[in-house]
């Protein structure tokens, strides 16, 4: 089970933010191999203006990431391991998530911006960035900008 928690700066006495919880739920769906294999299911979670800077350094748009995920996610693929997921609402219709993943020995720090869909219910992934890291070199202390 993923290690999910809200940003430690949030007041722990308050109830969890439903917008953050909805974005976390949607992010976890996007990481599900069955969803990733389906262009329809993946597309339903991506904003029309979606773009990503992947761990490879490649810039992805909505169409190219849907096509790539459908083509490269093997049937019966193992789920992507998720840890340290945190979220904060930046504006009424915008949530920022950060988390780490591990898949096939590759690790990445990830950052996602989720926007509330104004033309229907739910949240859509607007922007995503993945930065690879080596577990031996990770201190978790936020070494600054750059």
N, C-alpha and C positions, 0 to 999 in steps of 0.2 A: 504494500500500500504506500502511495506517495506520502512524503513528509510535508504536509500542507500547513502553512500558518500565515497569518497576516503580517504585514510590516510591523516590526517590533516598536515603532514609534507611535502606533495607534493605541488609543486608550483600551486596555484589555478588559475594562469593566463594561464597555459598550457591547451591544450585540454585533455580530459580524455583519459587515456591509453586504446587503443582498446583491449589489452590482458587482462587487469583487467576487462573491461566491459564484455568480452566474458566469463571469469571465473565466474563473478557474475551471468550472465544469465544462465550458466550451473548449478551453485549451486542452484539457485532458481527453475530450472526445477527438480533437484533431490529432492527438498523439496515438490514438488507437489504430493499430494496423488495418483493421477492417474498414475504418473510416477513410484512412489514407489511400486504400486501394480503390475507393469509389469516387470517381469525379463528381458525382451528384452530391454525396455526403460531404466531401471536402469543400466543394463550391458553396454549399449552403452555409458554411461557417466563415467564408472569406468575403470581405468588403469588396465592392467593384474596383476600388482604387488600391487594393492590397499591393504591397511590395515588401521584399525581404532582402536582407544582406545575409547570405548563408554562411555556415562555418567554413565553407570552401572559399569564401570571398566573392562568390558569384552573386550578382543582383538578379533576383527573380521577380517577375510580375505574376499576377493572378493566374493567367492561362498557363504559363510555363511551369509553375509549381504544381498546379493540378495535374498536368500531363506527366510531369516527372514522378510525382508520388504514386500515381496510378500505375506507371510503368515499372517502378523500381521496388515497390512494396510486395514482397513475396507472400503468397497464400500461406497462412499459418505462421507468419513472422512473429517473433517474440516482441512483446510490448517494450516500448522505450522506457527505461527506468528514469523516474523523475524524483528530484529531491529539492529541498530548500525553497519551495514555491511560496512566494509572498505577493501580496497585491495591495494596491492603494488606488482609491478613486481620485483622479486628478481634476475632474470636472463632472457635472451631472451625467454626461453621456460619454465619459472617457475613463478607462481603467488601465493601469500599468501593472503588468505582471513581470516578475523576475523569478528564474528558477534554473536549476542545473539538470542536464540529462546525460545519460550514458547509454550507448547503443553500440554493440559489436566492438567494445573496447575504446570507443571514441567518446570523449567528454566535451560538453560545451556549456558555457554560461549563456542563458537566453533571456531576451527581453521582448515583451509583446505589448502592443497597444490595441486595446479592444474598444470599439465604438458601438454605442447603442444603435440598433437599426431603427431609424426614424420612420420607415415604411412598413414596419411590422414588429412582431415581438422578437426579443433576443438581442444578442451581441454578436458583432462580426469583427474578425481579426483584420486590422487596418495596416499594421506594421509589425515586422518581426526581425530580430537580429540575433545571430548565434556567433559566439566567439569561442573557438576551441581552447581547451586548457589541459595541462598535464596535472594530474592529481598531486604529484610530488611537489610541484611548484605553486600550488594553491594555498594561500595563507588565509583568505577570507577576510582580510582587514581593509579591503578597498584601497589600493595603492595609488589612488588619485586619477586625474584625468590624463588620457593619452596612453 
